[in-house]
Amino acid sequence: MHQTHGTKADGTPITDEMVDAMADEAERGYDAVRKVSIIGIGAGDPEQVTVQAVKALNAVDVFFVVTKGTEQQELVDLRTAVLERYVEQPTYRVVEVRDPERSRGETAAEQRAAVAAWRDARAEQYAALIRDELGEDGHGAFLAWGDPTLYESTLTIVTELAARAHVAFDYEVVPGISAVSALAARHRIPLNRVGGAVQVTTGRRLAGGLTADADDIVVMLDPSCTFREVAGEGVDIYWGAYLGTADETLVSGPVTEVADEIERVRASEKERKGWIFDTYLLRRK
Ligand SMILES: C[S@@+](CC[C@H](N)C(=O)[O-])C[C@H]1O[C@@H](n2cnc3c(N)ncnc32)[C@H](O)[C@@H]1O
C-alpha cells in the first residue's frame, strides 16, 4: 500500500526512500560507537605498508603510540614517518603513552605475577585511552610493528577490553608484513620445504631444543643467540637484523660456520644503535 509522508518545506513530496534514509541515519547516530583499529605497518620498510593499511591510517582521528624507553625512540620515529608519508589530511592527533614498568621476579611464580600485573596495568592504560581520548564515535588506532597477529600483545589486550565492556567500542585488525615474511624475502627462500611444517617460536622456547615436528624453525625475540646452544652440524641459519631499514644486515650459512660472525655483528650493532631487532630461520638440511 502506498504511504504518504507529507511534503518538505519547499513543497517536494517526502518519498519512501527519503524516510528509509532518515531511519538509517537515526540508527547510525544511535549506534555511534568508538572504533579502534590495530594496523600492521610492516617490519621497517615504509614501502611494505599495504594499501589497506594506508586506507585505514587515513580514517583515524587519534593514534596511540606506546613507547618503551629512549632506546626505542627510533622505532617511534619510524611510526611517525609512516604517518607523515601516508596520511593525506594530517588532522589526526598522536597520543604517546609510556609502557608500564615491568618488574622482574626471581622465581617462576614471581615472574608470572609480575607479567600479570604488567598486563593489567596495560589494559587499564588502553581502556583510559579509548575512553578519554576518543569522542563517542571517534576512531583510534594502534600501529603494530610487522603484523598485529604475531608476538604482539596489543590485539590480545584490546580483545579483552572489548569483552569487559566497561568502555564500548568496536575494533578491526589490518594485517601487515611481518619480520618473518621480510626475512624470507630478503634471503630469497621459502619458509617451508615441500609439504613441510614451519614453526615460529621465541628464543626462550628454543632453548628447550629443536622440535622434532618441524624442519624449519623461525625464531623471534631472542636476545641470547640461542641457536648456538641448540643447532650444530646439519643445520643452516638465515639471519636478518633491522630488516627493511637502512641498517639491514643479513648473514646465512651452516650454523657451525657463521655463528661467531652473527654473534659478533649482533653485539656490535646493538652497541652502536642501543637496540636490535633480529629474526632467523633454522633449517635442517
Ligand atoms: C614484539 S615482536 C613483534 C613482531 C611483529 N609483530 C612482526 O610481525 O614482525 C619483536 C620481534 O620481531 C622481530 N622483528 C621485528 N622487526 C624486525 C626487523 N625489522 N628485523 C628483524 N627482526 C624483526 C624480532 O625478532 C623482534 O625481537
PDBQT file of the ligand as one rigid body, heavy atoms in Angstrom, charges set to zero:
ROOT
HETATM    1  C1  LIG A 301      57.420  -7.991  19.685  1.00  0.00    +0.000 C 
HETATM    2  S1  LIG A 301      57.914  -8.926  18.302  1.00  0.00    +0.000 S 
HETATM    3  C2  LIG A 301      56.962  -8.180  17.048  1.00  0.00    +0.000 C 
HETATM    4  C3  LIG A 301      56.835  -8.987  15.786  1.00  0.00    +0.000 C 
HETATM    5  C4  LIG A 301      55.993  -8.289  14.725  1.00  0.00    +0.000 C 
HETATM    6  N1  LIG A 301      54.613  -8.248  15.101  1.00  0.00    +0.000 N 
HETATM    7  C5  LIG A 301      56.127  -8.915  13.354  1.00  0.00    +0.000 C 
HETATM    8  O1  LIG A 301      55.107  -9.320  12.778  1.00  0.00    +0.000 OA
HETATM    9  O2  LIG A 301      57.242  -8.944  12.846  1.00  0.00    +0.000 OA
HETATM   10  C6  LIG A 301      59.524  -8.245  18.058  1.00  0.00    +0.000 C 
HETATM   11  C7  LIG A 301      60.433  -9.226  17.349  1.00  0.00    +0.000 C 
HETATM   12  O3  LIG A 301      60.131  -9.235  15.974  1.00  0.00    +0.000 OA
HETATM   13  C8  LIG A 301      61.289  -9.397  15.209  1.00  0.00    +0.000 C 
HETATM   14  N2  LIG A 301      61.445  -8.200  14.350  1.00  0.00    +0.000 N 
HETATM   15  C9  LIG A 301      60.590  -7.176  14.251  1.00  0.00    +0.000 A 
HETATM   16  N3  LIG A 301      61.006  -6.292  13.340  1.00  0.00    +0.000 NA
HETATM   17  C10 LIG A 301      62.164  -6.777  12.836  1.00  0.00    +0.000 A 
HETATM   18  C11 LIG A 301      63.070  -6.315  11.858  1.00  0.00    +0.000 A 
HETATM   19  N4  LIG A 301      62.871  -5.164  11.207  1.00  0.00    +0.000 N 
HETATM   20  N5  LIG A 301      64.165  -7.069  11.593  1.00  0.00    +0.000 NA
HETATM   21  C12 LIG A 301      64.387  -8.228  12.243  1.00  0.00    +0.000 A 
HETATM   22  N6  LIG A 301      63.559  -8.714  13.172  1.00  0.00    +0.000 NA
HETATM   23  C13 LIG A 301      62.450  -8.006  13.482  1.00  0.00    +0.000 A 
HETATM   24  C14 LIG A 301      62.448  -9.562  16.209  1.00  0.00    +0.000 C 
HETATM   25  O4  LIG A 301      62.625 -10.947  16.437  1.00  0.00    +0.000 OA
HETATM   26  C15 LIG A 301      61.912  -8.885  17.433  1.00  0.00    +0.000 C 
HETATM   27  O5  LIG A 301      62.514  -9.400  18.592  1.00  0.00    +0.000 OA
ENDROOT
TORSDOF 0
